[in-house]
Amino acid sequence: MLRRSTRRTGRFEYRAALPGDINPENVEATLDSGVLTVKVPKAETTKPHRIEITSER
């Protein structure tokens, strides 16, 4: 029995659909030891925020 293992080298292209509520100006991608890491931050308008509620008593 003959087994072969292939490994792609060179250029490749991968596409993924992203949600519409992202900030495309701040997307970061790094490639380290063959691992691609993509950071896609949410747009400022969609991030949750806290509102302080005060009592006037």
Buried (B, 14 or more C-beta within 10 A) or exposed (E): EEEEEEEEEEEEEEEEEEEEEBBEEEEEEEEEEEEEEEEBEEBEEEEEEEEEEEEEE
